[in-house]
Structure formats: C-alpha cells, structure tokens
Amino acid sequence: MMEKNAKIYVAGHCGMVGSAIVRELKRLGYGNIVTRTHAELDLCRQDEVEEFFKDEKPEYVFLAAAKVGGIEANNSALADFLYVNMMLEMNVIHSAWKNGCRKLEFLGSSCIYPRMAPQPMAESCLLTSELEKTNEAYALAKISGLKYCEFLNRQYGTDYISVMPTNLYGPNDNYHPTHSHVLPAMIRRFHEAKEAGYSSVTCWGDGSPLREFLYVDDLADLCVFLMNNYSGNETVNAGTGKEITVKKLAELVAKTVGFEGQILWDTSKPNGTPRKLLDISKASNLGWRYRTELEEGIRFSYEDFLNHPVRAER
C-alpha cells in the first residue's frame, strides 16, 4: 500500500488520464504528488529525465504520459507515434529503476491486442497474431513499455505493473477535429452541427464496429486500486465489459448534445478494428468494478466540453 505521505510522480498530469489520477490521489488523501509540465520536463530527453529522477527520487510512479490520437492521427504519423512513445516510456521506466522507485504503473491501451483477437480479449492474447495496421506504431510502443516492465521484474525483482484501458473519455479529453478519438470527436462534431443548424452530420465508416468505453475517473480509481493491491508480470485490462456499435454511439451522443438532424456514414473512410471488447475478469476478481454508465458519462463529458472550450482547439 502506498503511504499517504509517499512521494508520487504522475507523468502526464496535464492529459486526460494523468489529471484523473491526480484527482483520485488527492481525493484519497495523498498529498505529496510530484508533477512536471512538458515545458518543465521533456520526457523524450534522457538527460532531463535522469536529472529529474536523481533530484526527486519518487517512491511511486504513474506513467500516464503518451502521444495519443484517433485513427487519422495514428495512421498519418506512424513514425512520430512510435518514436515519441518509445522514448518517453523507456526514459521514465529506466530512470525510475535506476533511482530505486518502489513501484511503477505503466498505462497502455487495448490496441496492443491483435486485430482479430478472440472476443472478449484476455490479457493472455497479447502477441498471438497481427496488430491493427492503423495504430500499429502506437501499439508497438505500448507493447515495448509493458514488456520492459515485465523484463525488469524478471531480471531485477522490481514491482512494476501495467494497465491496458479500453477506449477512454471524460474530463480534460482532446476534442480536436481530426486528432481526437471517436467519442470526443463526435461530441464536438454534433455540437458544432447543432450550433450551425446543419441538417446532417457525416461520420467515418459504416457504423458497424463495436467499441467499449470507460469513463476516465473510473480508470483512475482502478489505477490507484491496482497500485495498492496488485503485483504481477501480466498486464491488467481496464474496461466495463460492455460494448456498443459506433452507429448507436453516434445516436447517443447526438441525443445528449441535442442534435436532431440526420446521421450519415462515409463508407470510403476506415472502420478500424471490427470489435474491441476487453475481458475484465482479472480486475473483477481483484474486487474492482466500474461506476459510470455510458449515457451518464457522455453527459459529464459534454458539460466538460462546454465549460472548457479551449480544449476543442488542441
């Protein structure tokens, strides 16, 4: 268990996941939280990261920093996604180990699993077949990070764990028109269509893919729970165990936003992976369960979008 006065470093605290972890730690009474903005510490610079860990010596690390994006961002910047994510995670994990970090938690993504993995996807299906090409670079980087944690455990006896969330959404999300994930992109698109009085909105693909969504504050709850209750070389899936078609999701977002026009589908655009449902039995067996249902979470997210319009420009 993390002591309430332990020094805890949250890497990526300005992002959606990192900020949620900071909120959860503060809610639980952890007061010695260390953070750095990108301007203060570039995690891709090995010398800067080594200096930071040498000076701060955090006892616990949540590694939530990452370069993230939706299908278009991933597919158009493969080299960037591989380089940035590989560099920052290797620098942080390695420096944590060199400076005696007691426990580290690495945050990944469900895209690490094979494109055609058996559904729901158990942690054991990792590296059993080919990855989805549109986010292969990001997946390879995340697989490398979780494997480095596993190999440090095996070689040096560290206590480093990894968590693989499903699609996330919630406060502090990225609502960029082309670089965001499907749910926040829909929130922005339907909101702008409503404001402009458009009669229709066009979404990518045919609406058939199935997706699972986890509210980010529920993930943060699991992250702290696992830091206090789990040790092991195998990653832990984070999800709800429920899925929805992208078509139904679009209808739900439109209803929440108040857009009453027609929803059209551009089938010349990629669908991405046909189905991505996580097997969450491991987290469930440890005693954890999500709290926020999708319709309620989308409502919270839309309120956040309306209250923080600057996020829409990122």
MIROLUM-650905 format. One line per 3 residues: number of its first residue (from 1); for each residue x, y, z of N, C-alpha, C. Coordinates in Angstrom, 1 decimal. Each point is the difference from the previous one (the first is absolute). Layout:
N
NUM> X Y Z X Y Z X Y Z  ...;
//
This chain:
314
1> 0.8 -1.2 0.0 -0.8 1.2 0.0 0.9 1.3 0.0  -0.4 0.9 -0.8 0.7 1.3 0.0 -0.4 0.8 1.3  1.1 0.4 0.7 -0.3 0.9 1.1 -0.5 1.3 -0.4;
4> -0.8 0.6 0.9 -0.7 1.3 -0.4 1.0 1.1 -0.3  1.2 -0.1 0.7 1.0 1.1 -0.2 1.1 -0.4 -1.0  -0.1 -1.2 -0.7 1.0 -0.4 -0.9 0.1 1.0 -1.2;
7> 1.2 0.1 -0.6 0.2 0.9 -1.1 -0.5 -0.8 -1.3  -1.0 0.6 -0.7 -0.6 -0.7 -1.1 0.2 0.9 -1.2  0.6 -0.5 -1.1 0.1 0.8 -1.2 -1.0 -0.5 -1.0;
10> -0.8 0.9 -0.5 -1.0 -0.3 -1.1 0.5 0.7 -1.3  0.5 -0.9 -0.9 0.5 0.5 -1.3 -1.1 0.2 -0.9  -0.2 1.1 -0.6 -1.1 0.3 -0.9 -1.2 0.6 0.7;
13> 0.2 0.8 1.1 -1.1 0.4 0.8 -0.9 1.0 -0.7  0.5 0.6 -1.1 -0.9 1.0 -0.7 -1.0 -0.7 -0.9  0.3 -1.3 -0.3 -0.9 -0.7 -0.9 -1.2 -0.5 0.7;
16> -0.9 -0.7 -0.8 -1.3 -0.5 0.6 0.3 -1.0 1.1  0.8 -1.0 -0.3 0.2 -1.1 1.0 0.8 0.5 1.2  1.1 0.7 -0.3 0.9 0.5 1.1 -0.8 0.9 0.9;
19> -0.8 0.9 -0.5 -0.7 1.0 0.8 -1.1 -0.8 0.9  -0.6 -1.0 -0.6 -0.9 -0.8 0.8 0.7 -0.8 1.1  1.2 -0.5 -0.2 0.7 -0.7 1.0 0.4 1.0 1.2;
22> 0.4 1.2 -0.4 0.3 1.0 1.0 -1.3 0.4 0.8  -1.1 0.1 -0.6 -1.3 0.3 0.7 -0.3 -1.2 1.0  0.2 -1.2 -0.5 -0.3 -1.2 0.9 1.0 0.0 1.2;
25> 1.2 0.2 -0.3 1.0 0.0 1.1 -0.3 1.0 1.1  -0.3 1.2 -0.5 -0.4 1.1 1.0 -1.3 -0.3 0.7  -0.9 -0.6 -0.7 -1.3 -0.4 0.7 0.3 -1.0 1.1;
28> 1.0 -0.9 -0.2 0.3 -1.0 1.0 0.9 0.4 1.1  0.5 1.3 -0.1 0.8 0.6 1.0 1.5 -0.1 -0.2  0.4 -0.3 -1.2 1.5 0.0 -0.3 0.4 1.4 -0.3;
31> 1.0 0.5 0.8 0.3 1.4 -0.1 1.3 0.4 -0.6  0.9 -1.0 -0.2 1.3 0.2 -0.5 0.2 -0.4 -1.5  -0.8 0.7 -0.8 0.0 -0.4 -1.5 0.9 1.0 -0.8;
34> 0.9 -0.7 -0.7 0.9 0.8 -0.9 -0.4 0.0 -1.4  0.0 1.2 -0.6 -0.4 0.1 -1.4 1.0 0.9 -0.8  0.0 -0.1 -1.3 0.8 0.9 -0.8 -0.7 0.2 -1.3;
37> -0.1 1.2 -0.5 -0.6 0.2 -1.3 1.1 -0.3 -1.1  -0.5 -0.1 -1.2 1.0 -0.4 -1.1 1.0 1.1 -0.1  -0.3 1.3 0.2 0.9 1.1 -0.1 1.1 -0.2 1.1;
40> -0.4 -0.5 1.2 0.9 -0.2 1.1 0.9 -1.2 -0.2  -0.5 -1.1 -0.6 0.7 -1.2 -0.1 -0.5 -0.7 -1.3  1.0 -0.1 -1.0 -0.3 -0.7 -1.2 0.4 -1.5 0.2;
43> -1.1 -0.9 0.1 0.3 -1.4 0.3 0.7 -0.7 -1.1  0.1 0.6 -1.2 0.7 -0.6 -1.1 1.5 0.2 0.1  0.4 0.9 0.9 1.4 0.3 0.2 0.6 -0.8 1.2;
46> 0.8 -0.9 -0.3 0.5 -0.9 1.0 0.8 0.7 1.1  0.8 1.0 -0.4 0.7 0.7 1.1 -0.9 0.8 0.9  -1.1 0.6 -0.5 -0.9 0.7 0.9 -0.7 -0.9 0.9;
49> -0.4 -1.2 -0.5 -0.8 -1.0 0.8 0.9 -0.5 1.1  1.3 -0.3 -0.4 0.9 -0.6 1.0 0.3 1.1 1.1  0.1 1.2 -0.3 0.3 1.1 1.0 -1.3 0.1 0.9;
52> -1.2 0.0 -0.6 -1.2 0.1 0.8 -0.1 -1.1 1.0  0.2 -1.3 -0.4 -0.1 -1.1 1.0 1.1 0.0 1.0  1.2 0.5 -0.4 1.1 0.0 1.0 -0.3 1.1 1.0;
55> -0.6 1.1 -0.3 -0.3 1.0 0.9 -1.3 -0.3 0.9  -1.0 -0.5 -0.6 -1.3 -0.2 0.6 -0.1 -1.4 0.7  0.6 -1.0 -0.5 -0.1 -1.4 0.5 -1.5 -0.4 0.5;
58> -0.9 0.1 -1.0 -1.4 -0.4 0.4 0.0 -1.5 0.4  -0.9 -0.3 1.0 -0.1 -1.4 0.4 -1.0 -0.8 -0.9  -1.0 0.7 -0.5 -1.0 -0.6 -0.9 -0.1 0.8 -1.3;
61> -0.3 -0.6 -1.1 -0.1 0.7 -1.3 -1.2 -0.6 -0.7  -0.9 0.9 -0.4 -1.1 -0.3 -1.0 0.5 0.6 -1.3  0.2 -0.9 -1.0 0.5 0.5 -1.3 -1.2 0.1 -1.0;
64> -0.6 1.1 0.0 -1.2 0.3 -0.8 0.3 0.9 -1.2  1.2 0.4 -0.1 0.4 0.9 -1.1 0.1 -0.8 -1.3  -0.5 0.6 -1.1 0.0 -0.7 -1.3 -0.4 1.0 -1.1;
67> 0.5 -0.3 -1.2 -0.6 0.7 -1.2 -1.1 -0.9 -0.5  -1.2 0.6 0.0 -1.2 -0.8 -0.3 -0.8 0.7 -1.1  -0.9 -0.7 -0.6 -0.9 0.5 -1.1 -0.9 -1.1 -0.5;
70> -0.9 0.5 -0.9 -1.0 -1.0 -0.6 0.6 -0.6 -1.3  -0.9 -0.6 -0.8 0.5 -0.8 -1.1 0.8 0.9 -1.0  -0.5 1.2 -0.3 0.7 0.8 -1.0 1.4 0.4 0.5;
73> 0.1 0.5 1.3 1.2 0.4 0.6 1.0 -1.1 0.0  -0.4 -1.2 0.5 0.9 -1.2 0.0 0.5 -0.4 -1.3  -0.9 0.0 -1.0 0.3 -0.6 -1.3 0.9 1.0 -0.8;
76> -0.1 1.3 0.2 0.8 1.0 -0.7 1.3 0.4 0.6  0.2 -0.5 1.2 1.3 0.4 0.7 0.6 -1.2 0.7  0.1 -1.1 -0.7 0.5 -1.3 0.6 1.3 0.2 0.6;
79> 1.0 0.6 -0.7 1.3 0.2 0.6 0.0 0.8 1.2  -0.8 1.1 0.1 0.0 0.8 1.2 -0.6 -0.7 1.2  -1.1 -0.8 -0.3 -0.6 -0.7 1.1 1.0 -1.1 0.6;
82> 0.7 -0.6 -0.9 1.0 -1.0 0.5 1.1 0.6 0.8  0.6 1.0 -0.6 1.2 0.7 0.6 -0.3 0.6 1.3  -1.0 0.9 0.1 -0.3 0.8 1.2 -0.4 -1.0 1.1;
85> -0.9 -0.9 -0.3 -0.4 -0.9 1.1 1.1 -1.0 0.5  0.8 -0.5 -0.9 1.1 -0.8 0.4 1.0 0.7 0.8  0.3 1.2 -0.4 1.0 0.8 0.7 -0.4 0.4 1.4;
88> -1.2 0.5 0.1 -0.4 0.5 1.3 -0.2 -1.1 1.0  -0.6 -1.1 -0.4 -0.3 -1.1 0.9 1.3 -0.7 0.5  0.9 -0.2 -1.0 1.3 -0.6 0.4 0.8 0.8 0.9;
91> 0.0 1.4 -0.3 0.7 0.9 0.9 -0.5 0.0 1.4  -1.3 0.0 0.2 -0.7 0.1 1.3 0.2 -1.3 0.7  -0.3 -1.2 -0.6 0.1 -1.3 0.7 1.5 -0.2 0.4;
94> 0.9 0.2 -0.9 1.4 -0.3 0.3 0.5 0.9 1.1  -0.3 1.3 0.0 0.5 0.9 1.1 -0.7 -0.3 1.3  -1.3 -0.4 -0.1 -0.6 -0.5 1.3 0.7 -1.1 0.6;
97> 0.4 -1.0 -0.8 0.7 -1.2 0.4 1.4 0.4 0.6  0.7 0.9 -0.7 1.3 0.4 0.4 0.0 0.7 1.3  -1.1 0.7 0.3 -0.1 0.8 1.2 -0.8 -0.6 1.1;
100> -0.2 -1.3 0.0 -0.6 -0.7 1.1 -1.5 0.2 0.2  -0.8 0.3 -1.1 -1.4 0.1 0.1 -0.6 -1.3 0.5  -0.8 0.1 1.1 -0.6 -1.2 0.6 -1.0 -0.7 -0.9;
103> -0.8 0.8 -0.7 -1.0 -0.6 -0.9 -0.4 0.9 -1.1  -0.1 -0.5 -1.2 -0.4 0.8 -1.1 -1.2 -0.7 -0.7  -0.9 0.9 -0.5 -1.2 -0.5 -0.8 0.0 0.6 -1.3;
106> 0.1 -0.8 -1.1 0.0 0.4 -1.3 -1.4 -0.1 -0.7  -0.4 1.1 -0.6 -1.3 0.1 -0.6 0.2 -0.3 -1.5  -0.7 -1.0 -0.5 0.0 -0.3 -1.4 -1.3 0.3 -0.7;
109> -0.4 -1.0 -0.9 -1.2 0.2 -0.8 -0.5 -1.4 -0.5  -1.3 -0.2 -0.2 -0.5 -1.2 -0.5 0.5 -0.3 -1.4  0.5 1.0 -0.7 0.4 -0.2 -1.4 1.3 -0.9 0.0;
112> 0.5 -0.4 1.1 1.2 -0.9 0.0 -0.4 -1.4 -0.4  -1.3 -0.3 0.1 -0.4 -1.3 -0.3 -0.2 -0.2 -1.6  0.1 -1.3 -0.4 -0.2 -0.2 -1.5 -1.3 0.5 -0.5;
115> 0.1 0.4 -1.3 -1.2 0.5 -0.7 -1.2 -1.0 0.0  0.3 -1.3 -0.2 -1.0 -1.0 0.0 0.0 -0.9 1.3  0.4 0.5 1.1 0.1 -0.7 1.2 -1.4 -0.6 0.4;
118> 0.0 -1.2 0.7 -1.3 -0.5 0.5 -0.7 1.0 0.9  -1.3 0.1 -0.1 -0.7 1.0 0.8 -0.8 -0.7 1.1  0.0 0.6 1.3 0.7 1.2 0.4 1.5 -0.4 0.1;
121> 0.9 1.1 -0.1 1.4 -0.2 0.0 0.6 -0.2 1.4  0.6 -1.2 0.2 0.6 -0.2 1.3 1.5 0.5 -0.1  0.6 0.3 1.2 1.4 0.4 0.0 0.9 -0.9 -0.7;
124> -0.3 -1.3 0.1 0.8 -1.1 -0.6 0.1 0.0 -1.5  -0.9 0.8 -0.7 0.0 -0.1 -1.5 1.1 1.0 -0.6  0.7 0.7 0.9 1.0 0.9 -0.5 1.1 -0.7 -0.9;
127> 0.3 0.6 -1.1 1.0 -0.6 -0.9 -0.3 -1.3 -0.6  -1.3 -0.4 -0.1 -0.3 -1.3 -0.6 -0.3 0.1 -1.5  -0.3 1.2 -0.5 -0.2 0.2 -1.5 0.2 1.5 -0.3;
130> -0.3 0.3 -1.3 0.3 1.3 -0.6 -0.8 1.2 0.7  0.7 1.2 0.1 -0.6 1.2 0.5 -0.9 0.7 -1.0  -0.8 0.9 0.4 -0.8 0.9 -0.8 1.0 1.0 -0.7;
133> 0.0 0.1 -1.3 1.0 0.8 -0.7 -0.1 1.5 0.3  -1.2 0.4 0.2 -0.2 1.5 0.1 0.6 0.6 1.3  0.2 -0.9 1.0 0.6 0.5 1.2 1.2 -0.9 0.5;
136> 0.6 -0.6 -1.0 1.1 -1.0 0.3 1.2 0.7 0.7  0.3 1.2 -0.4 1.2 0.7 0.6 -0.3 0.2 1.5  -1.1 0.5 0.3 -0.4 0.3 1.4 0.0 -1.3 0.8;
139> -0.6 -1.0 -0.6 -0.1 -1.3 0.7 1.4 -0.6 0.3  0.9 0.1 -1.0 1.3 -0.6 0.2 0.8 0.7 1.1  -0.2 1.3 0.1 0.6 0.8 1.1 -0.5 -0.4 1.3;
142> -1.3 -0.2 0.1 -0.6 -0.4 1.3 0.3 -1.4 0.4  0.1 -0.9 -1.0 0.5 -1.3 0.3 1.4 0.0 0.5  0.8 0.8 -0.6 1.4 0.1 0.5 0.1 0.5 1.4;
145> -0.8 0.9 0.4 0.0 0.6 1.3 -0.5 -1.1 1.1  -1.0 -0.7 -0.3 -0.5 -1.0 0.9 1.0 -1.1 0.1  0.6 -0.4 -1.1 1.0 -1.1 0.0 1.3 0.5 0.8;
148> 0.3 1.2 -0.1 1.2 0.5 0.8 -0.3 -0.1 1.5  -1.2 0.4 0.4 -0.4 -0.2 1.4 0.1 -1.5 0.4  -0.5 -0.9 -0.9 0.0 -1.4 0.3 1.5 -0.5 0.1;
151> 0.8 0.5 -0.9 1.4 -0.5 0.0 0.8 0.5 1.2  -0.3 1.2 0.4 0.7 0.5 1.2 -0.4 -0.8 1.2  -1.3 -0.3 0.1 -0.5 -0.9 1.1 0.8 -1.3 0.0;
154> 0.1 -0.6 -1.2 0.6 -1.3 -0.1 1.5 0.0 0.3  0.7 1.1 -0.5 1.4 0.0 0.1 0.5 0.6 1.3  -0.8 1.0 0.5 0.5 0.8 1.2 -0.9 -0.1 1.2;
157> -1.2 -0.6 -0.1 -0.9 -0.2 1.1 -0.7 1.3 0.3  -0.2 0.9 -0.9 -0.8 1.2 0.2 -1.5 -0.4 0.1  -0.8 1.0 0.4 -1.4 -0.2 0.2 -0.7 1.0 -1.0;
160> 0.1 -0.2 -1.3 -0.5 0.9 -1.0 -1.2 -0.7 -0.7  -1.1 0.7 0.0 -1.3 -0.6 -0.6 -0.5 0.8 -1.2  -0.9 -0.5 -0.7 -0.5 0.7 -1.2 -1.5 -0.2 0.0;
163> -0.7 1.0 -0.6 -1.5 0.0 -0.1 -0.3 0.4 -1.4  -0.9 -0.8 -0.6 -0.4 0.3 -1.4 -1.5 0.4 -0.1  -0.2 1.3 -0.1 -1.4 0.5 0.0 -0.7 -0.2 -1.4;
166> -1.3 -0.2 0.0 -0.7 0.1 -1.2 -0.1 1.5 -0.5  -0.9 0.3 -0.9 -0.2 1.4 -0.4 -0.4 0.8 1.2  0.6 1.2 0.2 -0.2 0.8 1.1 -0.7 1.3 -0.4;
169> -0.7 0.6 0.9 -0.6 1.3 -0.3 -0.3 0.7 1.4  -0.2 1.3 0.0 -0.3 0.7 1.2 0.6 1.4 0.1  0.1 0.6 1.2 0.5 1.3 0.2 1.5 0.1 -0.5;
172> 0.3 1.1 -0.7 1.3 0.3 -0.5 0.4 -0.8 -1.2  -1.1 -0.5 -0.7 0.2 -0.7 -1.3 0.5 1.0 -1.1  0.5 -0.6 -1.1 0.4 0.8 -1.1 -1.1 0.0 -1.1;
175> -0.5 1.1 -0.3 -1.1 0.1 -0.9 0.4 0.6 -1.4  1.3 -0.2 -0.3 0.5 0.5 -1.3 -0.8 -0.7 -1.1  -0.3 0.8 -1.1 -0.9 -0.5 -1.1 0.6 -1.2 -0.7;
178> 1.3 -0.2 -0.1 0.6 -1.1 -0.7 0.9 -0.9 0.8  0.5 0.5 1.1 1.0 -0.7 0.8 -0.6 -0.7 1.3  -1.3 0.1 0.1 -0.6 -0.6 1.2 -0.6 -1.4 -0.2;
181> -0.4 -0.7 1.0 -0.6 -1.3 -0.1 -1.5 0.2 -0.3  -0.6 -1.2 -0.3 -1.3 0.0 -0.6 -1.1 0.8 0.9  0.0 -0.3 1.3 -1.1 0.6 0.8 0.1 1.5 0.2;
184> 1.2 0.5 0.4 0.1 1.5 0.0 -0.1 0.7 -1.3  0.4 -0.7 -1.1 -0.1 0.6 -1.3 -1.5 0.1 -0.4  -0.8 -1.0 0.4 -1.4 0.1 -0.2 -0.7 1.1 0.8;
187> 0.4 0.2 1.3 -0.5 1.0 0.8 0.2 1.4 -0.7  1.2 0.2 -0.4 0.3 1.3 -0.7 -0.8 0.1 -1.3  0.0 -1.0 -0.8 -0.7 0.0 -1.3 -1.5 0.3 0.1;
190> -0.6 -0.7 0.9 -1.5 0.1 0.2 -0.3 1.4 0.6  0.8 0.4 1.0 -0.2 1.3 0.6 0.1 1.1 -1.1  1.0 0.0 -0.8 0.2 1.1 -1.0 -1.1 -0.1 -1.0;
193> -0.5 -1.2 -0.4 -1.1 -0.1 -0.9 -1.2 0.6 0.5  -0.3 -0.3 1.3 -1.2 0.6 0.7 0.1 1.5 0.0  1.2 0.5 0.4 0.1 1.5 0.1 -0.1 0.6 -1.4;
196> 0.4 -0.6 -1.1 0.0 0.5 -1.3 -1.3 -0.2 -0.7  -0.9 -0.9 0.6 -1.3 -0.3 -0.6 0.1 -1.0 -1.2  1.0 -0.8 0.0 0.2 -0.9 -1.1 -1.1 -1.1 0.0;
199> -0.4 -0.5 -1.2 -1.0 -1.0 0.0 0.5 -1.4 0.1  1.4 -0.2 -0.2 0.6 -1.3 0.1 1.4 0.1 0.5  0.5 -1.2 0.5 1.4 -0.1 0.4 0.5 -1.3 -0.6;
202> 1.2 0.0 -0.6 0.6 -1.2 -0.6 1.1 -0.5 0.9  -0.1 -1.3 0.3 1.0 -0.7 0.8 0.8 -1.0 -0.8  1.1 -0.4 0.5 0.9 -0.9 -0.8 -0.5 -1.4 0.1;
205> 0.3 -0.8 -1.1 -0.3 -1.4 -0.1 -1.5 -0.3 -0.2  -0.4 -1.2 0.4 -1.4 -0.3 -0.2 -0.8 -0.2 1.3  0.7 0.3 1.2 -0.7 0.0 1.3 -0.1 -1.4 0.6;
208> 0.6 -1.0 -0.7 -0.2 -1.4 0.5 1.0 -0.4 1.1  1.2 0.6 0.1 1.0 -0.5 1.0 -0.6 0.1 1.4  0.4 -0.9 0.8 -0.4 0.0 1.4 1.1 0.5 0.9;
211> -0.4 0.9 0.9 1.0 0.6 0.9 -0.5 0.0 1.4  1.0 0.0 0.9 -0.2 0.0 1.5 0.6 1.4 0.5  -0.7 0.6 0.9 0.4 1.3 0.5 0.1 0.0 1.6;
214> 1.1 0.6 0.5 0.1 0.1 1.4 0.2 1.4 0.4  -0.8 0.5 1.0 0.1 1.4 0.5 1.4 0.1 0.7  0.7 1.1 -0.3 1.4 0.1 0.4 0.1 0.0 1.6;
217> -0.9 0.6 0.7 0.1 0.0 1.5 -0.2 -1.5 0.5  -0.7 -0.8 -0.7 -0.1 -1.4 0.4 1.4 -0.7 -0.2  0.7 0.3 -1.1 1.3 -0.5 -0.3 1.0 0.5 1.1;
220> -0.1 1.2 0.4 0.9 0.5 1.1 -0.2 -0.7 1.3  -1.3 -0.3 0.3 -0.3 -0.8 1.2 0.7 -1.4 -0.1  -0.1 -0.6 -1.2 0.6 -1.3 -0.2 1.6 0.1 0.2;
223> 0.5 1.1 -0.6 1.5 0.1 0.0 0.5 0.1 1.4  -0.6 0.8 0.9 0.4 0.1 1.4 -0.2 -1.3 0.7  -1.2 -0.6 -0.3 -0.3 -1.3 0.6 1.0 -1.1 -0.3;
226> 0.5 0.0 -1.3 1.0 -1.0 -0.4 1.3 0.3 0.6  0.4 1.3 0.1 1.3 0.3 0.6 0.0 -0.5 1.5  -1.1 0.0 0.6 -0.1 -0.5 1.4 -0.3 -1.4 0.2;
229> -0.5 -0.7 -1.1 -0.5 -1.4 0.2 0.5 -1.0 -1.0  0.9 0.4 -1.0 0.3 -1.0 -1.0 1.5 0.1 -0.3  0.6 -1.2 -0.1 1.4 -0.2 -0.5 0.0 -1.2 -1.0;
232> 0.7 0.2 -1.1 0.1 -1.1 -0.9 0.5 0.4 -1.3  0.5 -1.0 -0.8 0.6 0.3 -1.3 -1.0 0.2 -1.1  -1.2 -0.6 0.1 -1.0 0.2 -1.0 -0.8 1.3 0.2;
235> -0.3 0.6 -1.1 -0.8 1.3 0.1 -1.4 -0.3 0.5  -0.7 1.1 0.4 -1.4 -0.1 0.4 -0.8 0.8 -0.9  -1.1 -0.6 -0.6 -0.9 0.8 -0.8 -0.9 0.9 0.8;
238> -0.3 1.1 -0.5 -0.9 1.0 0.6 -1.2 0.3 -0.9  -1.2 -0.4 0.3 -1.1 0.3 -0.8 -1.3 -0.2 0.8  -1.1 -0.1 -0.8 -1.3 -0.2 0.6 -0.6 -1.3 -0.3;
241> 0.6 -0.7 -1.0 -0.6 -1.3 -0.4 -1.3 0.2 -0.9  -0.3 1.3 -0.3 -1.2 0.3 -0.9 0.5 0.6 -1.3  -0.7 -0.2 -1.1 0.3 0.6 -1.2 -1.2 0.6 -0.7;
244> 0.3 0.9 -1.0 -1.1 0.7 -0.7 0.5 0.2 -1.5  -0.8 -0.1 -0.9 0.4 0.3 -1.4 0.3 1.5 -0.1  0.9 0.4 -1.0 0.3 1.4 -0.2 -1.3 0.7 -0.4;
247> -0.9 -0.7 -0.8 -1.2 0.6 -0.4 -0.9 0.4 1.2  -0.1 -0.9 0.9 -0.8 0.3 1.3 0.6 1.0 0.8  1.4 0.0 0.0 0.7 1.1 0.8 -0.3 1.3 -0.6;
250> 0.0 0.1 -1.4 -0.3 1.3 -0.6 -1.4 0.5 0.4  -0.9 -0.9 0.0 -1.4 0.3 0.3 -0.1 0.5 1.5  0.8 -0.6 0.8 0.0 0.3 1.5 0.6 1.4 0.2;
253> 1.1 0.3 -0.7 0.7 1.3 0.1 -0.9 1.1 -0.6  -0.6 -0.3 -1.1 -1.0 1.0 -0.6 -1.1 0.3 0.9  -0.6 -1.0 0.7 -1.1 0.2 0.9 0.5 0.9 1.2;
256> 1.2 -0.3 0.5 0.5 0.7 1.2 0.3 1.5 -0.4  0.6 0.2 -1.1 0.3 1.3 -0.5 -1.2 0.8 -0.4  -1.0 -0.7 -0.4 -1.2 0.7 -0.5 -0.1 0.2 -1.5;
259> 0.8 -0.7 -0.8 0.0 0.1 -1.4 -1.1 -0.9 -0.5  -0.9 0.6 -0.8 -1.2 -0.7 -0.5 0.0 -0.3 -1.5  1.1 0.2 -0.7 0.1 -0.2 -1.4 0.3 -1.5 -0.3;
262> 0.4 -0.2 -1.3 0.2 -1.4 -0.5 1.5 -0.3 0.2  0.2 -1.3 0.3 1.4 -0.5 0.1 0.3 -0.8 -1.2  1.0 0.4 -0.8 0.5 -0.7 -1.2 1.3 -0.7 0.3;
265> 0.3 -0.9 -0.9 1.3 -0.8 0.2 0.8 0.0 -1.3  1.3 0.3 0.1 0.9 0.1 -1.1 0.8 -1.4 -0.1  -0.5 -0.9 -0.8 0.6 -1.3 0.0 1.3 -0.1 -0.7;
268> 0.5 1.1 -0.6 1.3 0.1 -0.6 1.1 0.1 1.1  -0.4 0.4 1.2 0.9 0.1 1.1 0.1 -1.3 0.8  1.2 -0.2 0.6 0.2 -1.3 0.7 -0.9 -0.1 1.3;
271> -0.3 -1.3 0.2 -0.7 -0.3 1.2 0.9 -0.2 1.2  1.2 -0.4 -0.3 0.9 -0.4 1.1 -0.3 -1.5 0.4  0.5 -0.4 1.1 -0.3 -1.4 0.5 -1.5 -0.3 0.1;
274> -0.4 -1.1 -0.5 -1.5 -0.3 0.1 -0.6 -0.1 1.3  0.8 -0.5 1.0 -0.5 -0.2 1.3 1.1 0.1 1.0  -0.2 0.7 1.2 1.0 0.1 1.0 -0.6 0.0 1.4;
277> -0.3 -1.2 0.5 -0.5 -0.2 1.3 1.0 -0.7 0.9  0.2 0.6 1.1 1.0 -0.6 1.0 -0.6 -1.0 0.9  0.7 -1.0 0.3 -0.4 -0.9 1.1 0.5 0.6 1.3;
280> -0.9 0.4 0.8 0.4 0.7 1.2 -0.1 -0.8 1.3  0.0 -1.4 -0.2 -0.2 -0.9 1.1 1.1 0.1 1.0  1.3 0.4 -0.4 1.1 0.1 0.9 -0.3 1.1 1.0;
283> -0.3 1.2 -0.5 -0.3 1.2 0.9 -1.2 -0.3 0.8  -1.0 -0.7 -0.5 -1.2 -0.3 0.8 0.3 -1.0 1.1  0.9 -1.0 -0.3 0.3 -0.9 1.0 0.9 0.6 1.1;
286> 0.7 1.1 -0.3 0.7 0.7 1.0 -0.9 0.9 0.9  -1.3 0.1 -0.4 -0.9 0.8 0.8 -0.4 1.3 -0.5  0.3 0.3 -1.3 -0.3 1.3 -0.5 -1.1 0.0 -1.0;
289> -0.8 1.1 -0.1 -1.1 0.1 -1.0 -0.1 1.5 -0.4  -0.3 0.2 -1.2 -0.3 1.4 -0.5 -1.3 0.5 0.6  -0.1 1.4 0.0 -1.2 0.6 0.6 -0.8 0.8 -1.0;
292> 0.6 0.5 -1.0 -0.7 1.0 -0.9 -0.6 -0.6 -1.2  -1.3 0.0 -0.2 -0.6 -0.6 -1.2 0.2 1.0 -1.2  0.0 -0.5 -1.2 0.4 0.8 -1.2 -0.8 1.3 -0.2;
295> -1.4 -0.1 0.1 -0.8 1.1 -0.2 0.3 1.2 1.0  0.2 -0.4 1.3 0.3 1.0 1.0 1.4 0.6 -0.3  0.9 -0.9 -0.3 1.4 0.5 -0.3 0.1 1.0 -1.2;
298> -0.8 -0.3 -1.0 -0.1 0.9 -1.2 -0.5 1.3 0.4  -1.0 0.0 0.9 -0.6 1.3 0.5 1.1 0.8 0.8  0.7 -0.7 0.8 1.1 0.7 0.8 1.1 0.5 -1.0;
301> 0.3 -0.7 -1.1 1.0 0.4 -0.9 -0.5 1.2 -0.8  -1.3 0.0 -0.4 -0.5 1.2 -0.7 0.0 1.2 0.8  -0.3 -0.1 1.3 0.1 1.1 0.9 1.4 0.5 0.1;
304> 1.0 -0.9 0.0 1.4 0.4 0.1 0.4 0.7 -1.3  -0.5 -0.5 -1.1 0.3 0.7 -1.3 -0.5 1.4 -0.1  -1.3 0.2 0.5 -0.6 1.3 0.0 0.7 1.0 1.0;
307> 0.5 -0.6 1.1 0.7 0.9 1.0 1.4 0.3 -0.3  0.7 -0.8 -0.9 1.4 0.2 -0.3 0.2 0.1 -1.5  -0.5 1.0 -0.7 0.0 0.0 -1.5 1.5 0.0 -0.5;
310> 0.9 0.5 0.8 1.4 0.0 -0.5 0.5 -1.4 -0.4  -0.5 -1.0 0.7 0.4 -1.4 -0.3 -0.3 -0.4 -1.4  -1.1 0.6 -0.6 -0.4 -0.4 -1.3 1.0 0.5 -1.1;
313> 0.9 0.9 0.4 1.0 0.5 -1.0 1.3 -0.8 0.0  0.2 -0.9 0.9 1.3 -0.7 0.1 0.2 -0.9 -1.2;
//
